[in-house]
Amino acid sequence: ELRSPKGSLNVVAQLICKEPVMSAKMLQIVNSALFATSREITDMLDAVMLIGSERIKTLILLGGVFSQYSDAKGFASAIQSLLAHSVQVGGFARAIALGETRSSRTAEAAFTAGVLHDVGKLILAGNRPEQFAQARALAAERKLSAHDAEMAVFGVSHARFGACLLAAWGLPLPILEAVAWHHEPAKSFDKGFSLLAAVHAANVFAHQAAFQAKPGSEESPESVN
């Protein structure tokens, strides 16, 4: 329906409402700080109209993935935090890209890349919880970054793993590069402004904001890389 040139947002809203978990997740997202609404949004059509067709595509994908792991044993609260972080990074990345390029198309692509940048972390936590917990413990014990701890335990980082998954889903190369290298931007051959630059900066800003809100948490700036 979203891909159709004659698509109706009213129909989109009705389709989302048929999936209770997806519906709840979408309303949670639209009522988050990212959209800064003056009132609580409870109607799905209002939510879809506010978000817009381009961003709704990304959020449907995000909500679908997160809903599979929302009650993961031992990680439910962490997954909720990850959802909030992902949406925040998407919003920051969109604002950065729009400010740099004045292109709404680039800004929406940056939003997609930002929202999906940590999808690999979700998949690892949901499917390999013991190893994921081991990586978290290793990072805390040895003062390692999440990236280095994941490489030690899994042999791959959440960023690279997530990019591989999104490649299988057919997402565009600039988005894949932004996801794969958001902790290692120097590995990209593109030295100008890109979706990677927007997502990398947005991720740093989001972690810095979390650290300032809760000093000493695992979201400290040192844990970003």
Secondary structure, DSSP 8 states (H G I E B T S, - for coil): --SSTT--HHHHHHHHHTSHHHHHHHHHHHTSTTT--SS----HHHHHHHH-HHHHHHHHHHHHHHHTSTT-TTTHHHHHHHHHHHHHHHHHHHHHHHHHH--HHHHHHHHHHHHHTTHHHHHHHHH-HHHHHHHHHHHHHHT--HHHHHHHHTSS-HHHHHHHHHHHTT--HHHHHHHHTTT-GGG-S--SS-HHHHHHHHHHHHHHHHHHHSTTSTT-GGG--
